[in-house]
Amino acid sequence: MSHSSGPRVTSFVAAAALVVSVIAAAPAAVATDTWHSNDDVYHYFKVPQSQVSSIVGGTPATLELEANIGPSGTWSALALDPSGSDYTANVGPLEPGLYYYQYTATMQDRSKVSFRQPGSPVAVTSKPNWNTFFVPGESVAWMDDVAAGGTVEELPYPSAAVAEGRTALVWTPPGYDSARAEAYPVLYLLSSEGQTAREWLELGRAKQVLDNLVVGRDAKPMVVVMADAGSADPRAELLNAIVPAARAGYNISSRPKGQALAGVDTGAEQAISILRSDPGAFAYVGSFSGSVDGPITKAEAKAINKGTKLLRVYVGNTLDPSYNDNYALLVDLKKSGVKFEFDGVNPDDGATWDAWRENLRDFAARLFGQKGVRHGASKGHRALTRPYEPPAAGSITTPHIDRHGIVTFETGTQWAGAKDVTIWGNWAPNGQWFRIPMNKQPDGRWRMTIGPLDGYHYYRYVVDGVDMKDPADTVNTHVMESQLFVPGRSDAMLADVPEGRGGTVSLMTYDGSQDAERYAYVWTPPGYDADREATYPVLYLYHGGGQNYGSWLETGRAKQILDNSYLNGTMVPMVVVMPDQNGVDFWTDLSGHVMPTAAEKYNISTDPDEQALAGLSWGGMNTLGTWLGHPGEFAYVGVFSGFLFSYPSGVDVQAVNEGTKLARLYSGDIDFTYTFTQNTMQWLTSQGIEYEYAGTWVGPHGFDIWMANLIDFVPRIFAPEHRFGGVRPPLAGDGSDIVKAGRAVPVKFTLTGADGETVTDARPRLYLVKKTDGVAGNRVPATPVEKRADNTARYSAARNQYVFHWDTTGLAPGAYELQIDPVRGSVHAIALTVN
């Protein structure tokens, strides 16, 4: 039997319902911006300079891409640099999800003009300068497009609060039948102040969320009405205008048990208010980052409990402005005796659509008698036990890190007169630099809170376009950047080791070529013995252009990398010398001053077999030149983003090869030196010079790549090689292997030492490289089947072999190399096909 109340509404509303219109394009479709393109990894932005000048009325000081591309979706800016006749930038790899962005020009007077590409469709009604794009992936399949999804229509209705017409949006499920005998249950979704109802579709992806739930039978088929109840009387707007119009236009229930109500922010506050004023009108109520206005009485609680099947409360982390309001709400609900469920604190997001989409997915799946619903907080969410107290104004000298990885930056009052202050740091997924805007406080300080962060970051301030070092940083004295390390699940090799267990850093002073005093930092391993009979092997590690001898320590985290490598047992105890190469002839300074002084002051070997040379960028270029020009001086060579400007003649190829145990080159995929590095390797190959290429790493010309390079290089030097003993079935390892995507593939192999004995204590790593037209692409860690595991194979004593259970889920068909990297020794590549 139908319980629609359509026939009882006024003729005006009934007439209005007749003019509902199907939204022609998918409401949450990506807006077309031809300045934006993408491949499998990166998103590229190419904006004509002439069009920018026309739009903003002049030549801007800077043009930036502003988007929710920072950590945890933080709104951040990426510079678009002039390139020919365009401004260009790229960003990636991006986590799957929905991204929104705009182009912003900062003019010479620091005024800002934001815009989207002219002619591109409006993607977000309440933010007309924004465009959007969606990055699909397994983790967001629940909000991806569904071919056989429901339908969204516009529903005009006369407002109860103002003398004007308004429009709601209505989603009907697949197979919706307006004449069905049993009316459909209905969920009303309220938007927040400053939003429109369309934002549920444009940023909330409500259509996709609901399509996936219903098609997957994870929610009951229902009708969903998205509306803005904002007015002087939200209750009247909902109950006297929105609800009657929906009932007139759709076959929906008027029974309380067939009605649900939820909202975000002020819309959630309105939902709670209507729950109190009209208990029982909606059997299901959801509050997404909402609050309550005044305490709930015992009488109200009794009525709410009687008429409500589910009240579920949602809140983001401490970046959610309603966080403390929700703490008060939970206390009030418990105190008054209202029955409710709390989804727990979402640790990853504040009051953003990233959180509210999850809230909608969770809430809609609990409505109208859906089976198999688990009560309590969502997995990974935490309890809300006390209100959040941010650091007091003026109390922060260095960034404040709370126990959940939320980081607060605050300046002094020295920039009180600035027009804008941002924090410029390596916030991007691959270590690119993003600017995150700070907010000016009443006392003239600038403050910004971000998070949760995890791992190592380095940053500086930008004040009215001018780079500034953090004035409160008295630790890092050689570089412009300041360090920030947030303990967590990533960057373990960059963490400080326990006090007293790491190596020692000392300052070595030496005379330069012009009798000028010069300096180098020297790391010695734990337990270093200056009187040990056996000398220590030595690595000479060089910085890049525009840097100095302190850069590897203060930005590159070299001490932490070496400390952790030593304590993990992955490196041979060695001495590492980090000299200054500024203003000198590289080889003359190294051979005539650095090496003799180091040998005099430290117990290190002068045997070439126990000497290594490595450097980044300019230091890598000098390393290459030294390796080829002075063969046999260093048995181990590491080149991080280095290349040859010109190819030397008269290289003694035989001497280079015979005097080198390992020469390993590295490059990032968007490193501006990438092409030069590839050309250098082609020349080395043409000359018959033996070297290893570590594969192309995802990242730019920056320390995120170079730190990873050092982590990879150090275990390979001065150590006996592990030799690959061949793969075992099911892989043949001869190029004939065909792997079915989505299936777990056990990779089994053996390693032996130089003596032929089986090695059981290695930590070989597995990587995957996709090949296109025979050319190898980016090298990425192979995905393990086991949760919380990495790409390291483990030794099985029972089988006398190493085993790695490889998860091939999501791999695109094509040719690949599965690379087994024993760390100590050459990488073994297995050619295979995925279909």
N, C-alpha and C positions, 0 to 999 in steps of 0.2 A: 504494500500500500504506500502511495506517495504521501510525503508529509511536507511537500512544497507549499509555501504560503503565497505563491504567485497570484492566484485569483483575488486575494484580499487586499492587494496594494492599490494605490491611487492610479487613476488612468494616466496621469502625467508620467509616473514612474514606469508604468507598463509600456507606454509609448516610447519612452527613452530606451528601454531595454530592447526594443525592436531594432534599434539602429546600431547595435553592437557590430563591430567590424573586426574581421580577422586581420591580425598584423601580418602584412605581406611577407616581410623578411623575418627570418628567425630573430626574435627580440634580442638575444645575446650574441648575435653573429659578430664576427670581428669586423671592425670598420676598415675600409680599404684606404691605406696610406701608401702611395707608391714611393715615398721616400724611405720606406722600411722594407727590408727583405731579410730572408734567413736561409740558413742551410741546416744541417743536422745538429750543429753545435752552437753557432753564433747568430745573433741578430745584428743586421747592418743598417746604419742610418746614413743617408746621403742627401743633403739638403742644399739646393742651389743657392749660392751666396746672393745672386741678384734678386731672387724671390724674397729672401730674408730681408734685404735692405728695403724692398718695396713694402713688405708687411709692417716692419717696425719703424720705417721712416728714417733710415740712416744705417750706418755701419756700427754694429754692436761691439762693445769691448770683448764680450765672450758670447758664445752660443752654447747652450747646454741641453742635453736630454734629461728631463726630470721625470722620474718614474718610481714605482714601488719595487725597485731592483736591489735595494740595500738589504742588509741582514734582517731576516724575519719580516721582509716586505717593507722595510723602512723607505720612506720617500727620500730619494737621493738624486744627485745630479752628476752626469758624466759629460765631460767637455767634448764638444764637436769641434775638431780642429780643422782649420783651413787646409784644403788639399785641392790644388788646381782651382777650378771654378766652384767648388762645393765645400760644404762643411761635412766632415765624416767622423763616424765613431762606430765601434762595435761593442757588443756586450754578450757575455755568455761564459760557460754554458749555464743556462737558466734552469732552475728546478721547474718541473711541471707545475702549471697553474695559470691563473689569469693575471695579466699585467696591464696596467694603465699608465699612460705617459703623455707628456706634452713637450713642446719645444719652448725654451725660454731664453730670450735675449736680454743680457744685462748691458745697458747703455753706458756711455761714458760717465754720466752723472749718477750711476749705480741704480737708476730706475730700471724696472723689469717689465718686459712685454712677453706674455705667454700666448701661444697660438698652436693650432693644429694645421696640417696641410690644407690649404684652401681647396674646397670642393670635396673633401672627404666627408663621409656621412658623420652626423653627430652620434658618437658612441655612448656618451653618458649625458643625459639630459641636464642634470644638475651641475655638470662640469663641462661646459661646451667646448673647452680647449683640449679635452682629452681624446685620445684614441686608445684602443685596446687591442691586445692580441692574446691568444690562448696557446700555451705550450702543452700539448698532450703528453700523457705518460701513464704508466700503470698506477701510480699513486693518486692520480686525479681522474681515473676512469669513471668514477661515480659522478663526475660533473662534466663529462664529455658529451658531445652531441649523440642523440639516439635517432636512428633513421625512422623508426616507427613510434615516435614520441607523441605527446599530446599536442593540443592546440592552444594558442594564446589569442585572446580577443580583447578589444577595448570595450569598456562598458561606461558610457556617459551617464551621469546622474545629476540631479539638482542638489546642491549642497544644502545641508540643514543649518549651516552657520552663516553663510554669506550668500548674497543674491547673485549667484553665478553657477554655471555648470562646472562640474568636475569630471574627471575620468579615472576609473579604476581599470585594472587589468585582471583578466580571468583566465586561468589555466584549466582546461578540461582534459581528463585522462584519455589515453588511447581507447577508441571504441566508445566514447561517451555517447549515451543515448538519451536525448531530451525527453523521450516518451517512456522511459523505463518505469515500471510500476513502483519500484523502490527508489526513493530519492537518494541522491548521492550525499554522503557526508561532506562538510565544507570546512575549510580552514581559511580564516581571515588573517592576512599578514599586513601589519602596519609599518609604514616607513618612519624614519626619524626626521627631526627638524633639519631643514637644509637639504633634504633629499626629495625625490619624487617617487611615486609608486613604481616608476620604470626602473629605478635602481635595483629593485629585486631581480630584474632580468638582466640589466646591463652590467652590474658588478656582482650581484648575488647568484647569477646563473641559476635562478630558481627553476626555470623550465627544464634545464638539463638535470638538475638534482632530482626533481620530481619525476621526470621521464625515467631516469635510471632506477629509482626506487620502485615505481609501479611496474615497469616492464620486468624488472628482476624479482617481482613479487615480495619485495621487502617493505612495502607499504600498501595499505588499502587504496583502491581507486577512489579518488576524492576530487572535488572541485576546489580550487584555490583562488581566493580573491585577494589581490594585492592593491592596497589603497593607502592614501594619505588622509588621516583623520585629524591632522593638525588644524586647530581652530580654537576659538575661545571656549568651545564646549566639545571636546573630542568624543565624549560619550554620545551626545546627540548626533554628531556627524556619523558615527558608526551605526548606532542602533536605529536612527530615524531616517538615514539617507542611504548609506552604503549597503546595509543588510537588506532593506526592502528592495533596492534596485537589483541586487544579486538574486534574490528570490524570484523577482519578476522575470528575469532573463534566463534563469537556469533551473534545472530540475534538482534542487538542493533541499536538504532537510532543514526544518525549523525546530526540530526537537533538540534540546540541549545536548543529549548524548551524541548527536550527529553534528555538533558544531565545536570548532576549536578556534582559539584566538592566540596570536603571538605577534611580537614586534621587536624591533631593534632600537636600542637607546631610548629616545623619548616615546617611540612607538611601544616599547616594552613597558615604560612607565604608564602609558595609557592603558595597556592590557591589564596591568596589576590594579589600576584604579577602577576599571570596569569590573574586574573580579570582585572587588570590595563593594562597589555600588549595586551591582546586579549579580549576586552570587547565584550560580546555577544557570545563568544564561548560556554559558559556554562550559561544557564538561571538561574541556582540555585547554590549559592556558600555559604558554611558554614565554619566558622573559629572557631576551638576549641582550645582555649588558643594560639591564633596566634598573629600576629603583622603586622605592615606596615612599609616598608622601605622608608622613605621620604614622604613629604606631597603630597596629591592628588590635582592635578590642577583642575580648573573649567572645562577644556576641557575633562579631563579624567572622571570627574564626569558625564558630560553630556552623554558621550559614555557608561559609566557603567549603568546609569539609563535607557538608551534606550534599551540595550540588556539584562538586568537582571530582572527577575521576583522576585527573592528573594535573598537578602544578609542577612544572619543571623549570629550574633556574639555571642560567648559563652566564659565565663571566670569563673575560680574558685575563691575561696576566697583569702585573702591576702597571703596565702601560695603558690599561683600560681605565678611562676616567671614572667609570662606575665601580671600580674595584672596592673602594671603601664603602660606597653606597650598598653594594651587594653584601658586604660583611654585615652591615647594619640590617639589611633585609633578612638575611639568614638568622641573625639573632632575634629579630622581631617575630619571624615566622615560628621559630622554636618556642619563644616565650609565650606567644599567644595561643599556641597549640595547633597551628595550621599544618595539615599534612602536605608534604612536598617532597620533591626529589631535587637533588643538587648534582649537576653534571660535573662538578669539580672545576678547579681553575685550569683553564687551557694554558699550558706552560709556554706555548710557541707564539701566541698572538695576543694583541690587545683588542681594542674595539675596532676591528677591521672586518671587511667582508671575507677575508680568509677564515676568520673565526665564525662569523655569522652563517656562512655557507655550511660549515660543519654543524652548527646549531640546528639549522633547518633540516639537514639530513637526519640528524639524530631525533629531532622532535617529530617530524612527519612520520617516521618509522614506528612511532609509539602510539599512534592515534587509532581510535575507532575499532579497538579489539584486535589489533595486529598481534599475531602469535609470536612466541619465541623472543620476546623483548627482555633484555637483561636490565634490572634496576640498578640504581647507584650511579657513581661517576663513570665517565668514559675512561677507557684504558689510557694510562699515562697521565691523567689529570690528577691534581693534588688537592688536598683539603684547604679550606680558607679558614684559618684559625685566629687571625688577628688582622687589624687594619694595617695598611702600608704607610710607613713614615719615611718619606724621601729625605735625603741628606739636607740638613738645614742650610739656608743661604750662607755663603761664606765659609762653609765648613770643609770644602773639598779643595785640596791642593793638587792632588793627582786624581785621575779618574776613580770614582767610587764603584766597586763591584759588589753586588749583593750576593747572597748565597744561591740565587737562581740564575746568575749570569746577566742580570740587568745592570748596565753600566751607565753612570751619570757623569757627564763632563760639566765643569763650570769654570769660567774664567774669573779673573779678578775684575776690578773696575777700570783697568787701564784702557779698555776699548769701549768705554761707555758712550763715546761720541760716534762710534762706527755706525754705518748704515746697514751693513750685513756682515755677519761672522759665520763661517762654516767650518766644519772639521773635515779635512781632506785625508783620507786613509785608504788602505788597501782592502776596502770592504767587499770588493767584487768577488764572485765565485772563483775567479782565476787569478786574483791578486791585482786587478786593475784598480785605479784610484777613483773613488767616488767622493763627492762633496755632500755632506749632510748638514742641512741648515740648523743653526742654533736659535734659541728664542731669547730675546732681550728681557731681562728681569727689571722690576721697578727700581732696584738699587744700581742699575747700570751694568750688572754682570750679565754674561751670556751663558745659557744652560741648554743642555740637550741630554735626553735619556734614550737609550737604545738597547735592544736586546730581544731575546737572550743571545748573547755572544758566546762563542766557544773557540778557544785556541788563541793563536798569536796574531796581533794586529800592530801596525805602526801608523802614526798619524802626525799631522801638523795642523795648525790653525790657518785660515785664510781670512784676513781682515780687510774688507773693502777691496778685495782682489789681490792683496799682497800676502805672500806666504810668511807665516810667523811660527817660530818654534814655541812650544808650550813653555811659558815663562817659569812654571813651577817645576819643570824637569831639570834637576841638577845632577842626574845620573849620567845621561847621555850628552857628552860634551863635544863630540867630534862630528855629529851629524845633525841635520835639521829635524829628523824624525824622533818621536818619542815612542817608547815601547808600551804595549798593553798586552798582557797575557791573562786570559780567562780560563782557568782550569775546566776541563770538560772531557768530551769523548774524542776530540781530534787534536792533532798537533802534539802528540805525546813526546815526540822527539825534540820539540822546542820548549818543553817545560823545564823549569829548574829542578835539579836533582836534590835529594835531601842534603841538608847542611853537612859539610864535611866529607861528602862522598864524591864530589866532583874533582876535576883537575884544577890546576892553578894557572892564573893568567898573570904574567909579569911584563914589564915594559923593558924592552931591549933598546939601549942607546948605541948608536954607531956613527962613525965619521963618514960623511958622504963624499962624493967625488970632488967637491970644491971646499973640503974641510968644514963643511956645514954639519952641525949635529942633526942626525935623523933618528927616527924612531920606528920600532916595530913591536907589535904585541906578540907574545909567545905563550902558547898553551902547552903545559906539561901534564902528563896523565897522572891520575891518583897513584900514589906510591912511587913517584918519580925518584930515581936514585942517581944523583950526580956522580957517584963514585962506582956505579955498577961497571963490571968488567965489560959486558957486552953493551955497545953503544945503541942508542935508540934510532930507529929510522926517522926521517924527517920529511914533512910536507911543507913546501913553501906555497902559501895561499895568498893570491893577489886580488885586490879590489878593482873596480872599474873606473871609467872616466867620471870626473866630478865628485869622486869619493876620496877616501883616505884610509890610512891604516886602521882606523877605528871602526870602519863601516861594517866589516864582517862580524864584529862583536856587537855593535850597538844597534844595527839594523838587521844583519844577517843571522843573528842568534848562533854564531859559530860555537861559543863555549857550551851552550846547552846541547847542540848537536853532538859535539865531541864527547861531552860528559855522558850523555845517554847511550851513544854508540859504544863507549868503553864499558859502561855498567851492564849493557845488554849482551856483552861478549861478542859483538859483531865487528869489532875493529882490533887490529894489532896495536898494542901500546906504542905510541909514537909522539914525537914533538911536532907541533904545528907553529910555523913562523908566519906572521901576517905583516909584511913590510909595506912601506909607502913607495909608490912608483911615480909620484908626481915630480916633474921637473928634472928627471934624470934620464940618461940612456939606460934602458932596462937591463941589458945583459951586463954592461959595465958595472952597474950598481949592485946587481944580484951576485955576480961572480967575484967582484973585487971588494965588496964591502959587506953585504948582507950575509952571504954564506961563510966567509972567514970569521966574522964576529960571532955568528951563531955557533960555529964549531968551537970557538974559544970559550964561550960563556955557557954552553949547554953540552951535555954528554950525548952528542949526536954523531951519526955515521957520515963519512964523506965518500963512502962507496956508492957509485951511481945506482947499484941495485937496491940501495936503501934510501934513495932520494926520490921525491915526487914533486912535481910542479903543477899547479892548477891556478886558474883565475877566471873571473867573470868579465864579459864584455871586453873592454880595453885590456884588462889583465889576461883574458883568454886569447886575445890577438897576440899579445906579447909572448904568451906561453907557446902558441903555435910557432911563432918565429924562432923562439929559442930551441924548441924541439927539433925543428928542421935545420936550423943553422948551427947547432952545437950538439950533434947526435951523440948519444951515449952518456950524456951528463945526468939525465934523469930517466930511470927505468919506467916511471909511471907519469902519465900526463893526463890532466883533466881540463877540458875546454868548455866553459859554460857560456853560451851565446857569443862565441868568438869565431872569427873568420880571417881569411887572408885578403887584404886590400889588393895586393898584387902577388903573383906567383913567382917565387924565387927560382933562379936558374942555378944549375950546378949543385943541386941537392944530392948528397951521397945516400941514395935510397937504401943500399945494402947496410950502411952503417946505422941509418935511422931504424930500420927494421930489426937488426941484430941487437941494437942497444936499447930497445923498447920492449918491456913486458906487457904494457897496457897503455894505449892512447885512446881515450874515450871522449867523444864529442856529444854535446847536448844542445837542444834548441826548443824554444816554445813555439806553438803553432801561430800565434799572432805577434811573435817577437819581430821587430822591424829588421833584425839581422837574419831572419829565417832563410830568405833566398840566398843571401851571401854565404851562409853556412852550408846550404845544399850545394852551391857552386864550388865551395872549397872542398867538400867531400868528393865531388865528381873529379876535381883536379887531382886530389890525393890518390883516388882509385886509378886514374889514368897514368899516374907515375909509378904505380905498384907499391905505394906506401900503405902499410897495414895499420888499420885503426878500427875502432868500434863506434857505432852510432847508437846512442842510448834510446833512440826512437823519439818521435816528436811528442813533446809534453804539452798538455793543455795549459796555455798561459802566455803572458806578455813578457816583455823585456823588464824583468823586475825580480826582487828578492824572493818572492814566493816560489818562482822557478829555481832560482839559484840555491836557495836553502834545500829544496828537494834534490837538486843536483849533488850538493855536498853530502847529503844523507846517503845518496846512492853510490857516490864515488869512494868515500872513505873505507867501507868494508872491503873494497876490491884491491886495495894496495897493500903490499908487503905481506900478503897472506898466501899460503899454499892454495892452488886452484882445486876446485871441485869439478870433476869431469862427469859429463852426462853419460849415463849408461844405457840409454834407450828406453822408450816407452813400452808399456805392457798393454795387452788387450784391455778394454775394447778398442782403443786407438791403435792404428798401425803405425802412424807417424811417418808414412812414406808419400803423403800427398793424396792418398786414395780415400781418406776419411770423409764421410758425409754425415753431418750432425743434424738431427732434427731439432729445430728451435722449440724451446719450451720443455725439453727433457733434461734431466740431470745426467751429466756425463762424468763418470769417474776417470780422472787422469792419474795414471800410475807410472812411476819411473824410478830409476835408481841413480845414485850419485856415488862416485868413488874418488879417493884421493890420489895424489901422485904415485903412491905406493901400490895402487890397485885395490886397496882395502875399501870396504863399504863405509861411507860416511853416514852417520846417523844423527848428528847434531846440527845439521845445516838448517837454514830457513829459506828454502827456495821460494821465489815469488812467481806467480803466473800473470801474464798480461795478454791482452787481445788487441790485435791490429787488423782493421778492415782494409782490404785492398780494392782499389778501383783502377781498372785497366792496368793491373799489375803493379800499381804504385801504392806503397804502404801509407796509410793515414795515421791518425793519432793513436798513441799507445795508451790504453786504459787498463786499470786493474781488472782481472777476471773476477766475476761475481761468484762467491761461494754459495752453496745451498744452505749451509748452516747460518743461523741468525747470529749477529754480533761477531762474526768471523771476518778475517781479512783475506787477502789473496795469497796467503802463505800456505804451502803444502806441508803436511805433517807426516813424520816418519811413523810407519806401522811396524813394530818389531815382529808381530805375528806373520806379516807378509814379507818382511825384509825389503820394504820399498816405501817410497813417498806416495801419498794419496791426496788428491784434491778433488772434492766433489763440485763440479763446475755447473753453475746454473745458467742455462742458455735462454732463459725466458726473455722475450722482447728483442732478440737479435734479428736484424733484418737479413733476408736471404743474401748470399753472396760469398765471395772468397775472403778468407781470413788467414791470419797467422796466430796460432796460439804459442806464445813465447814462454819458455821455462827459463827463468833467470836464477842460476844458482848463487848469485851475488859474488861469490869467489870463483871466477871462471867465465867462459864465454856463454852468451845466451844461445839457447837452442830453440829454433823456430820450427813448429809443426804446421805445414800447410794443410788446410782443410776447407770444406765447403759447408755452409749452413743453408738448409732449405726448410 
